[in-house]
């Protein structure tokens, strides 16, 4: 059905929901590349006005991608909880926005709604919200997950240590990992992107990271971010797999371009849980998946079906939440300026992604990053990082000196994480904080390198660790 609005005596007509959502999106270079963005700011305003009057039940009744040809669409429909949706079914998108922003709507109320909210609905309401609105609503929501520690509780900020090495050198990986741990980072995961996609490399990295956590007694999880099939092959050879990683997208065709399917993701999770049952004794939970996403991935794969990149990103979250992940993050600026051109677009996309993921019940983090040919700099990353922590982001990346020498992009550093924790009074995971205290690296919940360091500290273990990794 068509949707219409009048702005400044000019009448605008949008032929269907797909076009309406695309025109109502904030400016993104990817949507412009795809030819689905608003052609003027006036048209964008008109689309937002028309979208505000759409009834939520109509958004669910009109799939943007045909379920007959797309398993993500089928999954979204199959997992939609009509009972949870009933209290809001008759609201318009504009009224739903007001409901989310109301002081009477708390995090507990939003938690009860989560399976009644579809990805398309989350995307639609985000299009009517300012950056401040996205921050305010997301800050109400805490999505807690557990594996070897507890992540996402109120007052916490977690960090992934990302000690990538351009040659997968184990000595370099261990040295970077130790530095991150010294700064109180790594409670989210010790996660390495391998430069070489091979079973042997993945197994070597996982074995080495496991030695680090066992020798030091670190209550965290490890991960090697290779393709899911490579990780499972390494598991079959005896590698210790804590978290199973995969990049995912919002359409079946885009996931196929990544070499994955919904069935493979489900199978992988079951195999890792079976593996955990043979290994663990005192782990805290069964959230064993780690997903990364990013606006523009469907378009870059030629698999966007004419849908805007923000909505497709939300659909990826619709996949992720059915698999009980420990961690999910948008790699917000990694794909490049063809999809998010500058600082303004990066910040908007990061806040949208975080809001939509949290609303859908996910433990959302963000890789606050940009490539060197994007119209952004480290101040851009600082701005988005600060806004996300204010919004209650679960975790961010810890990259040595913010510069990933293997993936060749800029992210956030160990120092950045320390600064954010101090600025917003955030703590690491409780189990990790207790471990840091026991090592003399934390005092009263804050990083302390003063006289708290002792022979029992992390530094005292460094020589043995480095030697085990082959460092001389």
N, C-alpha and C positions, 0 to 999 in steps of 0.2 A: 504494500500500500504506500502511496506517496505521503510525504510530510512537508508542511509548508510553514513559512514565517514571513512577516513583513518587517523590514528595517528601513527607516528613512524613506518611506513610501515605495520602496522597492520590494517586490515579491520574489521570494526564493522557494523553489520546489525541489525536494529530494525524493528520488524515485523509490527508495527502499531503505531499510535500516543500515545496510552495509554502506551506502553512500552517505547517509546522515551521520553515522559515527565517524567516517573518514573526514568529512567536512568540519565536524565539531572538534576535532583534535587540535591541540596546540601545535604550532608550526614544527614540523620535523622534515629534514631534508629527504629522509627515506620515503615518506608519504608523497612528497613532491616528485621524487623520482618515479614513483609508481603511478602518478597521475590521479591520486585520490584525495589529495589535500584540498583545503579551501583555496579558492582562486583569489580571494581578497579577504581582508580582515572583516569587512562587512558581511561577507558570506559566512565566515566563521562564527560571527555573533548570531546570525540568523539560524545557523545549524544548532547552536547551543540553546537558543530559545525554543526551537522545535523539539529538540531532544528532552528538554526539561518537562515537556508535557506528555511524553511517552509513558504509558503505564507499564510497570515492571513485568507484569504477566505477558505483555505483548513482546517484550524482549526475549522471553523464553520460547514463545510460540513461533517465532520467526528465526530459525537457525541461520547464521551468517554463512556457514559452509555446510553443504548438503551432507547429512549423516549417512546417506547411502554410499558416499565415496570417501568418507573421512572418519576414521575410528576415534579421533579426538572429539569430534562432535557427538558421536554416539556415547562416548564415555561421559561427557558432560551431562547429557540427558539422562543416562542410566543412574548417575550418582546424585542427581538433584533430589533433595529432600523436600517434598511438597508440604509436609507438616511444618517443617521449620520455615518454609517460605510463606505460609498462609497469612501470618500477621502483617506482612508487608506487600502482599500480592497486588492489592488495589492501589498502592501508592504510585505516583508518578516519579520519574527519575529526580525531578526537582524536589519533591517532598521527601524522597529517600535521602537526598543530600542534607536537608534540614534535620532529618531524624538522626543521621550520623553525627552531626555537629552539636546536637542538643546536649546540654549538661545532664539531662535525664537518661541519656544513653551511655551506659558504662561498658567497660571491657567485657564483663560477664554477659551482658545482653547481646553484644556483638558475637561472642563465642557461641551462643545458642543459635544465632542466625547463620553461621558460616556455611553449613551445607545446604541452606536455602538460597544462598547467593551464588549465581553462576559467574564464570569469568567475564562474560559479556556484560552482565549487570555491573560488576565491579569496575570495568572499563568505562561504561557509560557514565556512572556517577562521578568518577574521577575527572571526566572531561568538563564537568560543571564546577570543579573545585579549584580554588587558588592554591598556590604552593603552601601558604599558611594553613589552609583547610586540610590539605593532605597530611601535613605534619601533626595538626591537632588530633585528627581522628586516629592516625596510626599510633600516636603516643598512648592512646587508651588501651591498646591491645598488647598482651603478652602471650606469645605462643611458645610454650616450654617443651623441650625435647631432652631425651636422655639416651646415652650409650655408656661411655666410660666415665662421664661426668654429667652435670646438669646444666643446660644452656637455656637462656631466655628469661630468667626470672627478673622481677622488678629490680631496678637499680644496678643491672649488670651491663657490661659491654665486652664482647668476646672478640678474639683476634685469631685469624688463621695465619700461622707462620708459613710463608711461601718461599722456601729456600731454593729456588730453581737454579740450575747450573747449565750453561750452554753445551757442556760435554757430559752431563750426568755424572760428574766426578763426585764420588761419595764423600771424599774429604771436604770438598767445598760445600756440599749439602749439609754435612754435620756441623761445620763451622758456622754457617749461616743460621742453622737451627739453634745452636747454643746461644748465639747472640740474641735471637728472638726470645728465647726463654729467659735470658738475663733481664730483658725489658718487661717481663710478665706477659708476653704474648705466647700464643699457641694453645690456649684453652679450647678454642673452637676445633682446631685440627692442625696437625703437622702435615701439610699437603704439598706435594711436589708435582709440578707439570714436567713429565719426562721430555727430553729433547729427542729421544729415540723411541719409536713405537715398537718395542719388542718385549716378548715375555721375559727374557733374561734380564733386561734393564728394569722392568717393573718389579720383578722378584727381588733383585738386588737392592733397589731403593726401599721396598717394603721391609725387607729383612733388616736393613740398616736403621731405619726409623724405629723399628720395634726394639732394636738393641738400645737405642737412646732412651726410649720410654721405660724399658725394663731396668736398665742400669741406674737411672735417676729416680725411678718410681713416679714418673709424671702421670697424673690422672687425666690423660687426654687420648684422643684417637689419631690414627695415622691414615694416610691415603696417598696413592699414586694416581694422578688424574689422566690415565691412559684411557683408551676406548674400553667400554664395558667388557667386550669379548676378550681383550688382552688381559684385563684384570682377572677374569674368571679362569682363563688358561693358567695364569700364575697361581691362582688359588689351588687349581688341580695339581700343580707341582709342589704344593706345600707352603706357598707364600702366606703370611698372616694378613688377611684382609679385614680391617676394622670397618671402613666405610667403602661402599661401592659407588663410584662416581660415574656420571654421564651428563653430557650436554643434551638438553632437550628443547623442543620447539612446540609451536601451537597448532600444527597441522600434521596429518599423517605423512604427506609427501615431504615435508621438511624433516621430520624424524627419519624417514627413509634415506634422505640425503646424508644424515649423520650415521647411517648404518644401524639404526635401532628400530624396534617396534615396541608397542605396549606389552606384548607377550614376552619379549626378551627382558624388558625391565622387571616384569613380575617374576620371571624365572630367576633372574639374577638376585633379586631380593631374597627369595626363598633359599637359594643356595648359600648365600652369605649367612642367613640366620641358622641354617644347619651347621655351617662351619663354626659359628659362634658358640653353638650349643656344645661343641666338642672342645672348645678352647677356654671359655670364660668361667669364672667362679663367682666373682663379686661385681660384675658390671651392673649398671643401674637401669638399663632399658634396652629396647630392641629397635630403636630408630637408626637404621644402618645404611641409609641412602644419602647421597650428596649430589645435588643437581645444580648446574649453572645454566643460565639463560641470557637473553639479551635482545632488546628491541632491534629489529632489522634482520634477524636470522632467517625468517621465512621468506622475506623478499630476496635476500641474497641467494637463497636456494631456488628461486623461481617458483615458490610454493605458497604464495600469500592469498590466492583466490580473491584478490581485489579488496581484502580486508586491511584496515590500518594496522600499523606495527604495534601500537599500544594494546589494542584488543587481542592481537595474536600473542603478545607477551602474556597477557592474562590467561589465555587458553593454555599456555605452557604450564602455568601454575595450577590449572585445573587437572593436568596430568600429574604433576608432582604431588599434590596433596592426597592422591589415592594410594601413595606408596610409602607413607609415614617417614618422610626424610628427617634426618637430624639437622641438615643444613641445606638451604637454598639461597643462591645469590644471583642477582643480575650483574653481569660484567658490563657495566652501563656504557662505556665508551670504546670497547675493544674492537668492534667491527669496523669503525672508522667514520669519517665525516660524510660519507655518502648517505649515512642513515641518521647520524646525530652530528650536526655540522659545527657546533660551537658551544661555548660555556652555557649559554642560556638553554639550549636544547638538552645538553647533558644533565644539567641540574633538574630540569623539568622531568626528564625521563627517569632519573634516579628516584625522585620523590614519588612519581606515579607507580613505578615498579614496587617500591617498598610498601606503599599504601595498599595496592591491589593484593600483593602477596599476603600481607598481614590480615586484611579483611577476609581472605579466603582460608585463613587458618594456618599459614605457613610460617616457619621460623626464618624470617627473611634477613639476609645480610646483603651487602653490596660491595662489589669491587669498584671502588671509586677511581676510575681510570680514564686515560685518554691516550690516543696515539699521537706521535710527534707531528703529523700533518693535519691535526685538528686545530681549530681556532680556540685553543684553551691552553692553560699553563698550570703550574702547581697551585697558584692562588685559586684557580677554578676548582681544583680538587679539594683544597682546604674549605672552600665555601660549601660544596656539596657534603663533604664529610661532616662538617659542623651541623648542618641542617638535618642530616640523617640521624646523628646521635641524639639531637633534640627530639626527633620523631620516634625514638625508641628502637632504633635499628639493632638487631641481635648481634651482628658481628661485621667486621671489616677485615681487609687484608693487611698483613704485615710483610712488606717487601723490603729487603735491605736497601736503605737510602732511597726508597720509593721507586727505584729504577730496576725493572726486571730485565736482566741482561740476557735471558734466554728468549722470552716472548717479545722483547723489544717494545715495551710500552711503559707508561708511567702510572704508578698507583700510589698507595699510601704506605708509610713506613712504620717501623716499630716505635719511633719517636712520636709520630702522629697519634698512635693509639694511646701512648702514655699521656700526651697532652689532652686528648679528649676525655680520658678517665678522670684526670684532675679537674678539668673545666666543668664537667657535668657530675662529678662525684659518682662515677661508675666503678664497679668492681669486676674482677674476673669471676669465672665459675666458682662456686663456693669450695668445691673439692680442690680446684687448682690454686685458689687463694690460700687455702690451708697448707698446701704443699709448698708454696712460695714462702709462707711464714716459717715453715719448718726448716727451710734452706737458708734463712737469714736474709732473704731478698725482699720481703715485704715486712712492714711494721705498721700496725693499726690500719691495715687495708691499703696502704700506699707503698709504692716502690721505694726501697731504701737501700742504697749502696754504702751506707756509712759503716758504723762499727757493728752493724748487724751481720756483716760478712764474717764467716768463721771457717774453720777447717772442714766443717760439715757442709759448707755451702756448695752451690752449683759449680763455682770456680774450682773447688778442690777435686771435682770429678772430671773436669775438662781434659786433663792430660790422658787419662785412661780412655775416655771416649774418643778423642782424636786419634790415639794410637790404634784403637779397635777399628777405626775407619781408614787406617793406613797413612795418617798424617805423621810426618816426622818433624 
